[in-house]
Amino acid sequence: MRQGNVFFGELTRKEFGAAIAAGKIEAAIVPTGATEQHQDHLAMIHDTVSVTEIARRVALSFWPRVIVAPTIPMTVSEHHMKRGGALTVRPEIHMETVHDVCDSLVRLGVEKVMVLNGHGGNKQDKMAAAAPDAMGRLEAMGVHYVTYWETVSQEWYEANLEMERSAGHAGEFETSFALDQFPERVRADEVNYENAQKATVAKGGAILDAVVEGVAGEVLSLLDR
């Protein structure tokens, strides 16, 4: 494996097989994003690119023990269809896809798998209710299911954000994240949502650091099982 390469899809068959055989790869992160409207000022790919960057940074901190599977970019966004911009997948189809990706990794020799969710429509409780069979099989496999912003305490949100106590949709949290990480995807002249007007680059950097630390803690717990 080349130094710092954490993406499964960037490895060759030989590189991956050798790393598995040598016991270098212990776990994989399977990110789930979304393709949906984020008001008029953020790109619809926001959830996908955000969770991918978080997964990349977390895996890099554990290199070469943790790899990152390709992010699942179109997920459960039915509630955004009426707002005029989303590609949505039925919950049971989405969860079957998540299951099969995780199962593939296990069959290839990756012993521990984490689903890293980056979209409110894919949260564990919602998927457990909408697709209980697939979720049950994931749990039986020992897959750890994490929504990234929930790894940060309410106290942190209270101390660092003005309007929000979680990843408010296209608001202070997500707009700050975008301003820090991919400002080219922010239409600054279209920011007309009160929460989003509180967004800053500095908040975005603090958010990224906090969620990376929180998710890394979950990965560490997974590795220590």
TORPA-4810 file (N, C-alpha, C, O; in nm, 3 decimals):
<nodes>
NODE_1_0.084_-0.120_0.000_0.000_0.000_0.000_0.087_0.125_0.000_0.183_0.136_0.076_M
NODE_2_0.053_0.218_-0.085_0.127_0.343_-0.089_0.096_0.426_0.035_-0.017_0.427_0.084_R
NODE_3_0.197_0.496_0.084_0.182_0.576_0.205_0.062_0.669_0.196_0.051_0.749_0.102_Q
NODE_4_-0.027_0.659_0.292_-0.139_0.751_0.300_-0.257_0.719_0.211_-0.356_0.793_0.213_G
NODE_5_-0.250_0.611_0.133_-0.363_0.577_0.046_-0.466_0.498_0.127_-0.441_0.383_0.162_N
NODE_6_-0.580_0.559_0.156_-0.679_0.494_0.242_-0.803_0.447_0.165_-0.891_0.383_0.223_V
NODE_7_-0.812_0.478_0.036_-0.934_0.445_-0.038_-0.924_0.307_-0.103_-0.832_0.280_-0.180_F
NODE_8_-1.020_0.222_-0.071_-1.026_0.087_-0.126_-1.015_0.089_-0.278_-0.940_0.011_-0.337_F
NODE_9_-1.091_0.177_-0.340_-1.097_0.181_-0.486_-0.968_0.224_-0.553_-0.950_0.204_-0.673_G
NODE_10_-0.877_0.284_-0.477_-0.748_0.327_-0.532_-0.643_0.217_-0.524_-0.535_0.230_-0.582_E
NODE_11_-0.673_0.108_-0.453_-0.580_-0.003_-0.441_-0.593_-0.098_-0.558_-0.700_-0.109_-0.618_L
NODE_12_-0.486_-0.166_-0.592_-0.495_-0.275_-0.687_-0.533_-0.402_-0.612_-0.524_-0.408_-0.489_T
NODE_13_-0.575_-0.503_-0.686_-0.605_-0.632_-0.623_-0.484_-0.685_-0.546_-0.499_-0.736_-0.435_R
NODE_14_-0.365_-0.674_-0.605_-0.244_-0.724_-0.542_-0.213_-0.648_-0.413_-0.180_-0.709_-0.311_K
NODE_15_-0.225_-0.516_-0.419_-0.196_-0.435_-0.299_-0.292_-0.467_-0.186_-0.251_-0.482_-0.071_E
NODE_16_-0.420_-0.477_-0.220_-0.519_-0.507_-0.117_-0.496_-0.646_-0.059_-0.495_-0.663_0.063_F
NODE_17_-0.477_-0.745_-0.145_-0.457_-0.881_-0.098_-0.335_-0.895_-0.010_-0.338_-0.966_0.091_G
NODE_18_-0.227_-0.828_-0.047_-0.104_-0.835_0.033_-0.123_-0.771_0.170_-0.074_-0.822_0.270_A
NODE_19_-0.195_-0.659_0.172_-0.219_-0.592_0.300_-0.306_-0.675_0.392_-0.283_-0.678_0.512_A
NODE_20_-0.407_-0.741_0.335_-0.493_-0.829_0.415_-0.411_-0.948_0.467_-0.421_-0.984_0.584_I
NODE_21_-0.332_-1.009_0.380_-0.253_-1.125_0.419_-0.152_-1.092_0.529_-0.122_-1.176_0.614_A
NODE_22_-0.100_-0.971_0.526_-0.003_-0.928_0.627_-0.068_-0.877_0.754_0.001_-0.843_0.850_A
NODE_23_-0.201_-0.871_0.756_-0.272_-0.823_0.875_-0.265_-0.673_0.893_-0.289_-0.623_1.003_G
NODE_24_-0.233_-0.601_0.786_-0.221_-0.455_0.797_-0.358_-0.386_0.802_-0.377_-0.289_0.875_K
NODE_25_-0.454_-0.438_0.724_-0.588_-0.379_0.721_-0.676_-0.452_0.822_-0.698_-0.572_0.812_I
NODE_26_-0.726_-0.376_0.919_-0.809_-0.435_1.024_-0.956_-0.394_1.015_-1.043_-0.466_1.063_E
NODE_27_-0.982_-0.280_0.953_-1.119_-0.229_0.952_-1.144_-0.145_0.828_-1.051_-0.099_0.762_A
NODE_28_-1.271_-0.128_0.798_-1.311_-0.044_0.685_-1.426_0.047_0.727_-1.510_0.011_0.808_A
NODE_29_-1.425_0.167_0.669_-1.534_0.263_0.687_-1.616_0.264_0.557_-1.560_0.277_0.448_I
NODE_30_-1.748_0.251_0.570_-1.838_0.260_0.455_-1.919_0.389_0.471_-2.016_0.390_0.548_V
NODE_31_-1.884_0.497_0.401_-1.957_0.623_0.417_-2.087_0.623_0.336_-2.093_0.569_0.225_P
NODE_32_-2.190_0.683_0.393_-2.315_0.703_0.320_-2.347_0.852_0.319_-2.351_0.916_0.424_T
NODE_33_-2.368_0.905_0.201_-2.400_1.047_0.187_-2.540_1.066_0.134_-2.633_0.997_0.176_G
NODE_34_-2.556_1.161_0.043_-2.685_1.186_-0.021_-2.663_1.280_-0.139_-2.559_1.345_-0.149_A
NODE_35_-2.761_1.284_-0.227_-2.763_1.383_-0.336_-2.899_1.450_-0.328_-2.999_1.397_-0.376_T
NODE_36_-2.901_1.568_-0.268_-3.029_1.633_-0.238_-3.010_1.783_-0.219_-2.898_1.830_-0.198_E
NODE_37_-3.119_1.855_-0.227_-3.115_2.000_-0.213_-3.060_2.042_-0.077_-3.090_1.980_0.026_Q
NODE_38_-2.980_2.145_-0.078_-2.932_2.209_0.045_-2.956_2.360_0.032_-2.863_2.440_0.024_H
NODE_39_-3.086_2.394_0.029_-3.127_2.532_0.004_-3.072_2.576_-0.132_-3.040_2.493_-0.216_Q
NODE_40_-3.061_2.706_-0.153_-3.013_2.757_-0.282_-2.864_2.788_-0.281_-2.808_2.830_-0.382_D
NODE_41_-2.799_2.768_-0.165_-2.660_2.813_-0.156_-2.557_2.700_-0.145_-2.438_2.726_-0.157_H
NODE_42_-2.601_2.576_-0.122_-2.506_2.464_-0.115_-2.535_2.362_-0.224_-2.650_2.341_-0.262_L
NODE_43_-2.430_2.300_-0.274_-2.445_2.200_-0.378_-2.515_2.075_-0.325_-2.504_2.043_-0.206_A
NODE_44_-2.586_2.006_-0.412_-2.662_1.888_-0.370_-2.573_1.771_-0.329_-2.620_1.676_-0.268_M
NODE_45_-2.445_1.777_-0.362_-2.352_1.671_-0.327_-2.293_1.691_-0.186_-2.205_1.615_-0.144_I
NODE_46_-2.339_1.791_-0.115_-2.277_1.830_0.012_-2.258_1.713_0.109_-2.147_1.692_0.158_H
NODE_47_-2.362_1.638_0.138_-2.350_1.529_0.236_-2.247_1.425_0.195_-2.174_1.372_0.278_D
NODE_48_-2.242_1.398_0.066_-2.151_1.296_0.015_-2.005_1.339_0.028_-1.922_1.263_0.078_T
NODE_49_-1.974_1.460_-0.015_-1.834_1.504_-0.008_-1.791_1.530_0.136_-1.674_1.512_0.170_V
NODE_50_-1.885_1.572_0.221_-1.850_1.596_0.361_-1.813_1.467_0.433_-1.709_1.459_0.498_S
NODE_51_-1.899_1.366_0.422_-1.872_1.241_0.493_-1.749_1.170_0.435_-1.678_1.100_0.508_V
NODE_52_-1.725_1.187_0.307_-1.605_1.128_0.246_-1.478_1.190_0.304_-1.382_1.120_0.334_T
NODE_53_-1.478_1.321_0.318_-1.360_1.389_0.374_-1.338_1.349_0.519_-1.224_1.329_0.562_E
NODE_54_-1.445_1.338_0.595_-1.432_1.296_0.735_-1.374_1.155_0.741_-1.283_1.128_0.819_I
NODE_55_-1.428_1.065_0.660_-1.379_0.927_0.659_-1.232_0.922_0.619_-1.155_0.847_0.678_A
NODE_56_-1.194_1.001_0.520_-1.055_1.003_0.474_-0.961_1.046_0.587_-0.858_0.982_0.610_R
NODE_57_-0.997_1.151_0.655_-0.910_1.201_0.762_-0.900_1.103_0.878_-0.793_1.082_0.935_R
NODE_58_-1.012_1.044_0.912_-1.011_0.947_1.022_-0.925_0.826_0.984_-0.840_0.784_1.063_V
NODE_59_-0.947_0.771_0.866_-0.870_0.654_0.824_-0.722_0.685_0.815_-0.638_0.603_0.852_A
NODE_60_-0.689_0.804_0.767_-0.548_0.843_0.757_-0.481_0.844_0.893_-0.363_0.811_0.905_L
NODE_61_-0.556_0.882_0.996_-0.498_0.885_1.131_-0.467_0.746_1.184_-0.392_0.731_1.281_S
NODE_62_-0.526_0.643_1.122_-0.501_0.504_1.162_-0.421_0.426_1.057_-0.402_0.306_1.072_F
NODE_63_-0.375_0.492_0.952_-0.310_0.425_0.840_-0.199_0.332_0.888_-0.122_0.370_0.975_W
NODE_64_-0.190_0.209_0.831_-0.271_0.150_0.725_-0.383_0.059_0.777_-0.434_-0.024_0.703_P
NODE_65_-0.421_0.075_0.903_-0.514_-0.019_0.966_-0.656_-0.006_0.916_-0.734_-0.101_0.923_R
NODE_66_-0.693_0.111_0.865_-0.832_0.139_0.827_-0.836_0.189_0.682_-0.759_0.276_0.643_V
NODE_67_-0.928_0.133_0.605_-0.949_0.179_0.468_-1.091_0.235_0.455_-1.176_0.215_0.542_I
NODE_68_-1.115_0.305_0.344_-1.244_0.369_0.319_-1.304_0.315_0.190_-1.244_0.325_0.084_V
NODE_69_-1.423_0.257_0.200_-1.495_0.208_0.082_-1.550_0.327_0.004_-1.561_0.437_0.059_A
NODE_70_-1.585_0.309_-0.123_-1.649_0.418_-0.199_-1.777_0.464_-0.129_-1.859_0.383_-0.085_P
NODE_71_-1.794_0.593_-0.121_-1.912_0.650_-0.056_-2.038_0.619_-0.137_-2.038_0.630_-0.260_T
NODE_72_-2.143_0.580_-0.067_-2.272_0.557_-0.132_-2.340_0.694_-0.145_-2.378_0.753_-0.043_I
NODE_73_-2.357_0.746_-0.267_-2.393_0.887_-0.285_-2.541_0.919_-0.298_-2.581_1.034_-0.281_P
NODE_74_-2.624_0.819_-0.329_-2.767_0.843_-0.346_-2.841_0.753_-0.249_-2.837_0.631_-0.262_M
NODE_75_-2.910_0.814_-0.152_-2.967_0.736_-0.043_-3.111_0.778_-0.017_-3.184_0.808_-0.111_T
NODE_76_-3.153_0.781_0.108_-3.295_0.801_0.140_-3.325_0.951_0.154_-3.297_1.012_0.257_V
NODE_77_-3.381_1.009_0.048_-3.408_1.154_0.045_-3.548_1.185_-0.003_-3.571_1.292_-0.060_S
NODE_78_-3.641_1.095_0.019_-3.779_1.117_-0.026_-3.836_1.247_0.028_-3.911_1.316_-0.041_E
NODE_79_-3.800_1.281_0.153_-3.854_1.402_0.216_-3.803_1.531_0.149_-3.853_1.639_0.180_H
NODE_80_-3.707_1.520_0.060_-3.658_1.638_-0.011_-3.711_1.648_-0.154_-3.686_1.747_-0.222_H
NODE_81_-3.782_1.547_-0.200_-3.832_1.550_-0.337_-3.927_1.669_-0.361_-3.924_1.731_-0.467_M
NODE_82_-4.010_1.698_-0.262_-4.106_1.807_-0.279_-4.038_1.944_-0.280_-4.100_2.044_-0.317_K
NODE_83_-3.912_1.946_-0.240_-3.838_2.073_-0.240_-3.762_2.095_-0.371_-3.690_2.193_-0.387_R
NODE_84_-3.780_2.003_-0.465_-3.733_2.027_-0.600_-3.592_1.984_-0.634_-3.540_2.025_-0.738_G
NODE_85_-3.529_1.904_-0.550_-3.394_1.862_-0.587_-3.344_1.747_-0.503_-3.293_1.769_-0.393_G
NODE_86_-3.356_1.625_-0.553_-3.303_1.509_-0.482_-3.306_1.387_-0.573_-3.390_1.376_-0.662_A
NODE_87_-3.213_1.297_-0.550_-3.218_1.163_-0.607_-3.234_1.070_-0.488_-3.146_1.063_-0.402_L
NODE_88_-3.345_0.997_-0.482_-3.377_0.920_-0.363_-3.386_0.771_-0.393_-3.418_0.730_-0.504_T
NODE_89_-3.355_0.693_-0.291_-3.357_0.547_-0.299_-3.448_0.496_-0.188_-3.445_0.550_-0.077_V
NODE_90_-3.528_0.396_-0.215_-3.614_0.339_-0.112_-3.530_0.283_0.003_-3.424_0.225_-0.020_R
NODE_91_-3.577_0.301_0.127_-3.497_0.259_0.243_-3.448_0.115_0.236_-3.333_0.086_0.268_P
NODE_92_-3.537_0.024_0.194_-3.497_-0.117_0.191_-3.390_-0.142_0.085_-3.303_-0.227_0.103_E
NODE_93_-3.397_-0.069_-0.026_-3.295_-0.083_-0.131_-3.162_-0.026_-0.082_-3.057_-0.087_-0.100_I
NODE_94_-3.169_0.091_-0.020_-3.048_0.151_0.035_-2.981_0.059_0.136_-2.860_0.036_0.130_H
NODE_95_-3.058_0.006_0.228_-2.999_-0.078_0.332_-2.947_-0.210_0.277_-2.849_-0.264_0.329_M
NODE_96_-3.011_-0.263_0.175_-2.958_-0.383_0.112_-2.823_-0.353_0.046_-2.732_-0.436_0.050_E
NODE_97_-2.811_-0.235_-0.013_-2.682_-0.196_-0.072_-2.575_-0.183_0.035_-2.464_-0.233_0.020_T
NODE_98_-2.610_-0.114_0.144_-2.515_-0.100_0.255_-2.474_-0.238_0.307_-2.356_-0.264_0.329_V
NODE_99_-2.573_-0.324_0.325_-2.543_-0.459_0.373_-2.447_-0.532_0.280_-2.350_-0.591_0.325_H
NODE_100_-2.475_-0.526_0.150_-2.394_-0.602_0.055_-2.251_-0.548_0.046_-2.157_-0.626_0.028_D
NODE_101_-2.234_-0.417_0.057_-2.100_-0.360_0.059_-2.024_-0.408_0.182_-1.908_-0.450_0.172_V
NODE_102_-2.088_-0.402_0.297_-2.025_-0.448_0.420_-1.993_-0.597_0.413_-1.885_-0.641_0.455_C
NODE_103_-2.087_-0.675_0.361_-2.067_-0.819_0.347_-1.950_-0.849_0.253_-1.872_-0.941_0.278_D
NODE_104_-1.937_-0.772_0.146_-1.826_-0.790_0.053_-1.692_-0.769_0.124_-1.599_-0.847_0.105_S
NODE_105_-1.685_-0.665_0.205_-1.561_-0.636_0.276_-1.525_-0.749_0.372_-1.410_-0.789_0.381_L
NODE_106_-1.625_-0.798_0.444_-1.601_-0.908_0.538_-1.553_-1.032_0.463_-1.459_-1.099_0.505_V
NODE_107_-1.618_-1.062_0.352_-1.579_-1.179_0.273_-1.439_-1.166_0.216_-1.372_-1.266_0.191_R
NODE_108_-1.393_-1.043_0.196_-1.258_-1.019_0.146_-1.153_-1.023_0.256_-1.033_-1.016_0.229_L
NODE_109_-1.197_-1.036_0.380_-1.103_-1.047_0.490_-1.091_-0.929_0.583_-1.007_-0.928_0.672_G
NODE_110_-1.177_-0.828_0.564_-1.178_-0.714_0.655_-1.264_-0.751_0.775_-1.385_-0.770_0.760_V
NODE_111_-1.206_-0.761_0.890_-1.276_-0.819_1.005_-1.377_-0.724_1.069_-1.476_-0.769_1.126_E
NODE_112_-1.351_-0.594_1.060_-1.436_-0.499_1.131_-1.480_-0.389_1.034_-1.399_-0.336_0.958_K
NODE_113_-1.609_-0.357_1.039_-1.665_-0.260_0.944_-1.751_-0.158_1.018_-1.828_-0.192_1.108_V
NODE_114_-1.736_-0.033_0.979_-1.819_0.076_1.032_-1.894_0.143_0.917_-1.833_0.179_0.817_M
NODE_115_-2.023_0.161_0.932_-2.099_0.247_0.841_-2.093_0.388_0.900_-2.135_0.411_1.013_V
NODE_116_-2.040_0.481_0.823_-2.032_0.620_0.868_-2.136_0.701_0.792_-2.117_0.733_0.675_L
NODE_117_-2.244_0.734_0.859_-2.356_0.803_0.796_-2.337_0.954_0.798_-2.298_1.012_0.899_N
NODE_118_-2.365_1.016_0.683_-2.354_1.161_0.673_-2.482_1.230_0.630_-2.478_1.342_0.578_G
NODE_119_-2.597_1.165_0.652_-2.725_1.220_0.605_-2.836_1.184_0.704_-2.848_1.069_0.746_H
NODE_120_-2.916_1.283_0.740_-3.021_1.262_0.838_-3.122_1.156_0.800_-3.174_1.087_0.887_G
NODE_121_-3.149_1.141_0.672_-3.246_1.042_0.626_-3.199_0.899_0.642_-3.279_0.805_0.631_G
NODE_122_-3.068_0.880_0.667_-3.012_0.746_0.681_-2.982_0.708_0.825_-2.917_0.606_0.849_N
NODE_123_-3.026_0.786_0.920_-2.991_0.758_1.059_-3.038_0.619_1.102_-3.135_0.565_1.048_K
NODE_124_-2.967_0.562_1.196_-2.987_0.422_1.232_-3.129_0.391_1.277_-3.185_0.289_1.238_Q
NODE_125_-3.187_0.479_1.358_-3.321_0.451_1.408_-3.423_0.451_1.294_-3.516_0.371_1.294_D
NODE_126_-3.406_0.541_1.197_-3.496_0.546_1.082_-3.482_0.422_0.995_-3.581_0.366_0.948_K
NODE_127_-3.359_0.379_0.974_-3.337_0.262_0.890_-3.381_0.134_0.961_-3.430_0.041_0.897_M
NODE_128_-3.366_0.129_1.092_-3.411_0.012_1.167_-3.563_-0.003_1.157_-3.614_-0.115_1.152_A
NODE_129_-3.634_0.110_1.153_-3.780_0.106_1.141_-3.824_0.077_0.998_-3.922_0.005_0.977_A
NODE_130_-3.753_0.133_0.900_-3.796_0.121_0.761_-3.745_-0.005_0.692_-3.808_-0.056_0.599_A
NODE_131_-3.631_-0.055_0.736_-3.571_-0.173_0.673_-3.514_-0.265_0.781_-3.393_-0.288_0.786_A
NODE_132_-3.600_-0.317_0.868_-3.552_-0.394_0.984_-3.474_-0.520_0.949_-3.382_-0.558_1.022_P
NODE_133_-3.510_-0.586_0.840_-3.441_-0.710_0.804_-3.295_-0.683_0.771_-3.205_-0.749_0.824_D
NODE_134_-3.271_-0.588_0.682_-3.133_-0.557_0.643_-3.054_-0.502_0.761_-2.937_-0.537_0.778_A
NODE_135_-3.116_-0.417_0.842_-3.046_-0.363_0.958_-3.012_-0.475_1.057_-2.904_-0.477_1.115_M
NODE_136_-3.105_-0.569_1.074_-3.079_-0.681_1.164_-2.961_-0.765_1.117_-2.881_-0.810_1.199_G
NODE_137_-2.950_-0.785_0.985_-2.838_-0.863_0.932_-2.707_-0.787_0.947_-2.602_-0.849_0.970_R
NODE_138_-2.711_-0.656_0.935_-2.591_-0.576_0.958_-2.544_-0.591_1.103_-2.426_-0.612_1.130_L
NODE_139_-2.639_-0.581_1.195_-2.606_-0.593_1.337_-2.552_-0.732_1.368_-2.459_-0.746_1.448_E
NODE_140_-2.609_-0.834_1.304_-2.562_-0.971_1.326_-2.419_-0.989_1.277_-2.344_-1.071_1.329_A
NODE_141_-2.380_-0.912_1.175_-2.243_-0.916_1.124_-2.146_-0.841_1.214_-2.025_-0.851_1.197_M
NODE_142_-2.199_-0.765_1.309_-2.114_-0.687_1.396_-2.075_-0.552_1.341_-1.980_-0.489_1.388_G
NODE_143_-2.149_-0.505_1.238_-2.119_-0.376_1.177_-2.157_-0.264_1.273_-2.266_-0.264_1.330_V
NODE_144_-2.067_-0.169_1.290_-2.088_-0.053_1.377_-2.148_0.059_1.293_-2.091_0.094_1.189_H
NODE_145_-2.261_0.118_1.335_-2.333_0.219_1.257_-2.324_0.352_1.331_-2.371_0.364_1.444_Y
NODE_146_-2.263_0.451_1.267_-2.237_0.580_1.332_-2.283_0.694_1.243_-2.254_0.695_1.124_V
NODE_147_-2.354_0.790_1.301_-2.385_0.915_1.232_-2.285_1.019_1.281_-2.278_1.045_1.401_T
NODE_148_-2.207_1.077_1.191_-2.086_1.146_1.234_-2.109_1.263_1.329_-2.032_1.281_1.423_Y
NODE_149_-2.213_1.343_1.307_-2.230_1.461_1.393_-2.278_1.424_1.534_-2.271_1.505_1.626_W
NODE_150_-2.327_1.301_1.549_-2.370_1.257_1.682_-2.253_1.212_1.770_-2.273_1.176_1.886_E
NODE_151_-2.133_1.213_1.715_-2.015_1.179_1.796_-1.963_1.300_1.873_-1.867_1.288_1.949_T
NODE_152_-2.026_1.415_1.854_-1.986_1.539_1.922_-2.090_1.573_2.028_-2.210_1.561_2.004_V
NODE_153_-2.045_1.615_2.145_-2.134_1.640_2.257_-2.218_1.766_2.238_-2.179_1.857_2.165_S
NODE_154_-2.332_1.770_2.305_-2.416_1.889_2.304_-2.341_2.008_2.364_-2.360_2.122_2.321_Q
NODE_155_-2.257_1.981_2.462_-2.179_2.089_2.524_-2.087_2.156_2.422_-2.068_2.278_2.425_E
NODE_156_-2.032_2.075_2.332_-1.945_2.133_2.228_-2.026_2.224_2.137_-1.983_2.335_2.106_W
NODE_157_-2.143_2.178_2.096_-2.227_2.260_2.009_-2.266_2.391_2.078_-2.263_2.498_2.017_Y
NODE_158_-2.301_2.381_2.203_-2.340_2.501_2.278_-2.226_2.601_2.289_-2.248_2.722_2.288_E
NODE_159_-2.104_2.551_2.299_-1.988_2.637_2.315_-1.938_2.696_2.183_-1.873_2.800_2.183_A
NODE_160_-1.967_2.629_2.072_-1.905_2.668_1.946_-1.999_2.717_1.836_-1.954_2.782_1.742_N
NODE_161_-2.129_2.687_1.848_-2.224_2.734_1.748_-2.326_2.827_1.811_-2.358_2.814_1.930_L
NODE_162_-2.378_2.920_1.733_-2.473_3.018_1.785_-2.618_2.970_1.773_-2.697_2.989_1.865_E
NODE_163_-2.652_2.909_1.659_-2.792_2.879_1.629_-2.829_2.732_1.639_-2.946_2.699_1.660_M
NODE_164_-2.732_2.643_1.626_-2.763_2.501_1.611_-2.695_2.415_1.716_-2.591_2.451_1.773_E
NODE_165_-2.756_2.300_1.741_-2.700_2.204_1.837_-2.680_2.068_1.769_-2.672_1.965_1.835_R
NODE_166_-2.671_2.071_1.636_-2.650_1.951_1.558_-2.618_1.995_1.415_-2.592_2.113_1.391_S
NODE_167_-2.620_1.901_1.320_-2.592_1.936_1.181_-2.720_1.984_1.114_-2.779_1.912_1.033_A
NODE_168_-2.762_2.105_1.145_-2.881_2.161_1.086_-2.870_2.166_0.934_-2.765_2.200_0.880_G
NODE_169_-2.979_2.131_0.864_-2.973_2.117_0.719_-2.946_2.250_0.650_-3.027_2.343_0.657_H
NODE_170_-2.830_2.258_0.583_-2.790_2.377_0.507_-2.779_2.501_0.595_-2.785_2.613_0.546_A
NODE_171_-2.762_2.480_0.724_-2.758_2.591_0.817_-2.617_2.628_0.860_-2.522_2.619_0.783_G
NODE_172_-2.607_2.670_0.985_-2.480_2.717_1.039_-2.372_2.608_1.033_-2.259_2.636_0.994_E
NODE_173_-2.407_2.486_1.072_-2.312_2.375_1.075_-2.264_2.340_0.934_-2.145_2.346_0.905_F
NODE_174_-2.358_2.304_0.846_-2.319_2.256_0.714_-2.258_2.365_0.627_-2.166_2.339_0.550_E
NODE_175_-2.308_2.486_0.638_-2.253_2.596_0.558_-2.113_2.631_0.604_-2.026_2.662_0.522_T
NODE_176_-2.091_2.628_0.735_-1.955_2.652_0.787_-1.859_2.545_0.737_-1.748_2.575_0.695_S
NODE_177_-1.903_2.420_0.743_-1.821_2.309_0.694_-1.783_2.332_0.548_-1.666_2.317_0.511_F
NODE_178_-1.881_2.369_0.467_-1.856_2.391_0.325_-1.763_2.510_0.301_-1.674_2.503_0.216_A
NODE_179_-1.782_2.618_0.375_-1.695_2.734_0.360_-1.550_2.699_0.388_-1.459_2.751_0.323_L
NODE_180_-1.528_2.611_0.484_-1.392_2.572_0.520_-1.332_2.472_0.422_-1.216_2.485_0.383_D
NODE_181_-1.411_2.372_0.381_-1.357_2.261_0.304_-1.374_2.272_0.153_-1.285_2.232_0.078_Q
NODE_182_-1.485_2.326_0.107_-1.506_2.339_-0.038_-1.586_2.465_-0.068_-1.703_2.457_-0.108_F
NODE_183_-1.523_2.581_-0.049_-1.594_2.708_-0.071_-1.645_2.725_-0.214_-1.738_2.802_-0.239_P
NODE_184_-1.584_2.652_-0.308_-1.630_2.662_-0.447_-1.770_2.606_-0.465_-1.833_2.628_-0.568_E
NODE_185_-1.819_2.531_-0.365_-1.954_2.475_-0.372_-2.056_2.559_-0.295_-2.170_2.517_-0.278_R
NODE_186_-2.015_2.676_-0.250_-2.105_2.766_-0.178_-2.141_2.883_-0.269_-2.052_2.952_-0.320_V
NODE_187_-2.272_2.905_-0.289_-2.318_3.022_-0.366_-2.345_3.133_-0.265_-2.456_3.146_-0.213_R
NODE_188_-2.242_3.211_-0.238_-2.249_3.311_-0.131_-2.361_3.412_-0.152_-2.418_3.463_-0.056_A
NODE_189_-2.393_3.442_-0.277_-2.497_3.541_-0.304_-2.638_3.485_-0.287_-2.736_3.558_-0.300_D
NODE_190_-2.648_3.355_-0.256_-2.779_3.292_-0.237_-2.806_3.254_-0.091_-2.905_3.187_-0.061_E
NODE_191_-2.719_3.295_-0.002_-2.738_3.261_0.140_-2.845_3.351_0.199_-2.818_3.466_0.235_V
NODE_192_-2.967_3.299_0.209_-3.078_3.379_0.263_-3.148_3.309_0.379_-3.256_3.351_0.420_N
NODE_193_-3.087_3.205_0.431_-3.141_3.129_0.543_-3.072_3.177_0.670_-2.949_3.180_0.676_Y
NODE_194_-3.151_3.216_0.771_-3.095_3.281_0.890_-2.981_3.201_0.952_-2.876_3.258_0.982_E
NODE_195_-3.001_3.072_0.973_-2.894_2.992_1.034_-2.767_2.993_0.951_-2.657_3.003_1.006_N
NODE_196_-2.782_2.984_0.819_-2.665_2.981_0.731_-2.589_3.113_0.735_-2.468_3.115_0.712_A
NODE_197_-2.658_3.221_0.764_-2.591_3.351_0.771_-2.496_3.361_0.890_-2.416_3.454_0.897_Q
NODE_198_-2.505_3.267_0.982_-2.415_3.263_1.098_-2.290_3.179_1.070_-2.203_3.165_1.156_K
NODE_199_-2.281_3.124_0.949_-2.170_3.036_0.915_-2.041_3.115_0.894_-2.043_3.226_0.841_A
NODE_200_-1.929_3.055_0.935_-1.797_3.114_0.911_-1.696_3.004_0.880_-1.719_2.887_0.912_T
NODE_201_-1.587_3.043_0.819_-1.479_2.948_0.789_-1.422_2.893_0.920_-1.395_2.773_0.929_V
NODE_202_-1.404_2.979_1.019_-1.347_2.935_1.147_-1.434_2.829_1.214_-1.383_2.730_1.268_A
NODE_203_-1.565_2.849_1.210_-1.656_2.748_1.266_-1.643_2.618_1.189_-1.647_2.509_1.247_K
NODE_204_-1.629_2.628_1.057_-1.616_2.508_0.976_-1.494_2.426_1.012_-1.501_2.304_1.020_G
NODE_205_-1.382_2.493_1.034_-1.261_2.423_1.075_-1.276_2.356_1.210_-1.230_2.244_1.231_G
NODE_206_-1.342_2.425_1.302_-1.365_2.368_1.436_-1.459_2.248_1.428_-1.438_2.148_1.498_A
NODE_207_-1.561_2.257_1.345_-1.655_2.146_1.327_-1.581_2.024_1.273_-1.598_1.913_1.323_I
NODE_208_-1.501_2.045_1.170_-1.427_1.933_1.110_-1.337_1.865_1.213_-1.335_1.743_1.223_L
NODE_209_-1.264_1.945_1.289_-1.176_1.887_1.391_-1.255_1.807_1.493_-1.213_1.699_1.535_D
NODE_210_-1.371_1.860_1.534_-1.451_1.793_1.638_-1.509_1.662_1.588_-1.505_1.561_1.658_A
NODE_211_-1.563_1.663_1.467_-1.625_1.539_1.418_-1.521_1.434_1.383_-1.546_1.315_1.401_V
NODE_212_-1.405_1.475_1.332_-1.298_1.380_1.305_-1.253_1.315_1.435_-1.231_1.194_1.440_V
NODE_213_-1.238_1.394_1.539_-1.200_1.339_1.669_-1.307_1.243_1.721_-1.275_1.137_1.775_E
NODE_214_-1.433_1.281_1.706_-1.542_1.197_1.754_-1.550_1.065_1.680_-1.566_0.960_1.742_G
NODE_215_-1.540_1.070_1.547_-1.547_0.948_1.468_-1.423_0.861_1.492_-1.432_0.738_1.497_V
NODE_216_-1.308_0.924_1.508_-1.186_0.848_1.538_-1.201_0.771_1.668_-1.150_0.660_1.681_A
NODE_217_-1.269_0.830_1.765_-1.294_0.759_1.890_-1.379_0.635_1.869_-1.357_0.532_1.932_G
NODE_218_-1.477_0.645_1.779_-1.561_0.529_1.748_-1.480_0.421_1.675_-1.498_0.302_1.700_E
NODE_219_-1.391_0.463_1.586_-1.307_0.366_1.515_-1.212_0.298_1.613_-1.189_0.177_1.604_V
NODE_220_-1.157_0.374_1.705_-1.068_0.315_1.804_-1.140_0.209_1.886_-1.084_0.103_1.915_L
NODE_221_-1.262_0.238_1.925_-1.342_0.140_1.999_-1.367_0.015_1.915_-1.364_-0.097_1.967_S
NODE_222_-1.391_0.036_1.785_-1.413_-0.078_1.696_-1.287_-0.163_1.686_-1.294_-0.286_1.692_L
NODE_223_-1.172_-0.100_1.671_-1.046_-0.172_1.658_-1.012_-0.248_1.787_-0.948_-0.353_1.784_L
NODE_224_-1.054_-0.193_1.899_-1.021_-0.255_2.028_-1.114_-0.367_2.067_-1.091_-0.433_2.169_D
NODE_225_-1.219_-0.391_1.988_-1.313_-0.496_2.023_-1.243_-0.633_2.024_-1.307_-0.734_2.052_R
</nodes>
